[in-house]
Amino acid sequence: MPHVDVLVIGAGQAGLSAAYHLQRIGFVPDSRAQTHERSFAVLDANETPGGAWQHRWESLTMSTVNNIYELPGFPVPPAPPQARSNAVLPAYFDAYEQRFDLDVHRPVRVESVRRGAAGSAPHFIIETSRGDWSAAYVINATGTWTRPYVPFYPGAADFAGEQLHVQTYVAPEAFVGRRVVIVGGGISATQLLEEVSRYTDTFWVTRTPPEWVPHFTQQQILASLDEVEERTRAGLPPRSVASVTGMFEAPWVLRAAERGVLNAHPMFTRIEPHGVRMPDGSLEPADVILWATGFHAELRHLKPLQLRTIEGGIRVGNGRSLDEPHLFVIGYGSSQSTVGANRAGRDAVRAIRAEMNAEAGAAEPANLSRSAAPLLPERRR
């Protein structure tokens, strides 16, 4: 069974950031590490680099993606606004892995993480689709893309049309000539409403219409991060930062409003074969129901650790499990944004280094010299 000091699960924004900082301070990928060196490995379930970006819909261009921050130490190459994000960003991730020789193992699906024998090393046993690993620390960076959420509504099984989640959405042309009910109040719902409404008739329903904000102050952003962090510390299901701050009123929002498509209706009460029944009793015809209802964090492989609270979340503070201190959960809660994921990866690595140094009596390992380059602040593209 291969053993590493740190095992990173996931090679999206958060996982690659963690891997970069691990290597930056002297940890070595397992394929090259010598016995005396601190080691790490990155496991990724995808067959190719790119994280969730490679699975995004075709029409999501570089001009419409939100809050994209470069990975640490390597700028995003220039790309025309009309370039597809599901092509540009996976290529960038691929180049990043090669630039820093991160030696990502793929495709490897992590099936479970469990504790090792009490009072003995290693701390974790990680069961995967390609054999078991052991590790002293785990940095979980599995994101949300593999856990689409569709709420239950009576009658859904009897709907005669098509139902899909944004996870499998490709392009608006597929809906020409059909009436599309779009469900959700987040950025994906509103972006797809704006897009699909250019091709066919749409009807938008949401429990809570978004609050559009023309600009954010630093104080507002910090306050929202604190609120999201407070929830995750308490073990509550995490909220997105946008759900606290409101959503940025980008130019496309203003254009959609001018066309009259941002007309939110209350949620339907049930689904019928040819439409949705509204609270006032009326039936809205529908050929397609597009669920833009978000995702849950992909944490199923952590079930053996029994971290789930009765409230439905896991207790995480500053990117670290409060009930399993050798486990870091990044890209979760307040670190779910790309810039948040970068910083959480850096902070997790700093904490691990400090603890390993303390356990070793503050002695630096051979591959962690004082000449190692310092951690760099993130740079916005």
Secondary structure, 3 states (H helix, E strand, C coil): CCEEEEEEECCCHHHHHHHHHHHHCCCEECCCCCCCCCEEEEECCCCCCCHHHHHCCCCCECCCCCCCCCCCCCCCCCCCCCCEHHHHHHHHHHHHHHHCCCCCECCCCEEEEEECCCCCCCCEEEEECCEEEEEEEEEECCCCCCCECCCCCCCHHHCCCEEEEHHHCCCHHHHCCCCEEEECCCHHHHHHHHHHCCCCCEEEECCCCCCEECCCCHHHHHHHHHHHHHHHHCCCCCCCHHHHHCEECCHHHHHHHHCCCCCEECCCCEEECCEEECCCCCEEECCEEEECCCECCCCHHHHHHCCECCCCCECEECCEECCCCCEEECCCHHHCCHHHHHHHHHHHHHHHHHHHHHHCCCCCCCCCCCCCCCCCCCCCC
